[in-house]
Amino acid sequence: MTDGGQTGETGEAGEAAPARLTDAEAAVLAYEGRSWPGPGAKERAIREGLGLSPVRYYQLLNALMDDPRALAHAPGTVNRLRRIREAQRARR
């Protein structure tokens, strides 16, 4: 029995489609995409809104910057963060 031409979870070349971000990963990207009035407000929102310590938040964010799923989900945010990271590395 055929699938009627639908590819389902695979792409044209038979490769598996990338999985979606978890809700927590998407929330981290959403927080990073916002503008904040000051560093204290952002850290407080991370603790209260996401239930994460700021250290854990930034660990997750750093991992997401290299994740193709994150790039597909929020390309503007991920590319901005990558540019900042590369500029910081170049200064070292």
N, C-alpha and C positions, 0 to 999 in steps of 0.2 A: 504494500500500500504506500502511495507517495504522499508527500505533504502538500501537494498542490502548488509547488513553487515557492512556498514560504520558507525562509531560512531559519526562522526561530531564533535560537541563541547563538547561531554561528553566522559569521560574515560571509562575504563572497568567496574568499579563499579557504573556507572551512575552519578559520580560526575562531576560537571562542570569543564572544564579545566581552569586553571588560566588565567586571562586576561593578555595581553601583557603590557609591560611598555609603557608609553607615550614617545613621542620623547624627551621631556624635561628630563624625568627621565633617559632615556638611555644616554642622553648627559651628565648628571651629573656623571653617572658611568664611562663614557668614559673619562671625564676630570680627575676623581679620579684615573683612571688606568694609566694615563700618568705620566712620571717623569718631573719635572720642575726644571729649573736652580736655582730658589730661590723663596721665598714666595711672593715677589712682582709680579713676572711674572705670577704666578698662579692666584692671586687675580685680576690682570689686565685682564687676559684672561677670567676669570669668568664674569667680568663686560661687557667686549666687546663682547665675543663670545656667552654668554648665556643670557645677559641682566638681570642678577640677581646681587643683592648685595652679597658679601661674606657671610654675616650672613644668608641670605635666602638660599644660596647654601648649607651651612653646616646643616641647619635645614632639608632641603630635603634629604641630604645625610644620616643624622642620621635616618630619617624615613625609607629610603630605606634599611638600614642595617638589618632591621627586616622584610622586605617584601620578601616573598617567590618568587615573580616574579623577584626581583632583583637577588636573589641567582641563579635562573635558567638562567638568562641573563648573569651574570658575576660572576661566582662562585669564581674565584681566587681573584678578587677585594673585593667582599663582605666578604669572609672568612678572608682575610688579615685585613680588617677594623674591623671585629668582634674580632680578636685576639688582635689588638691594644687597642680596647675599654676595653676588659676584663683585659688586663695588667694594664691599667690606673686605673680601678676600684679596682684591687687587691692592688695597691700601696696606696690607700686612707684609 
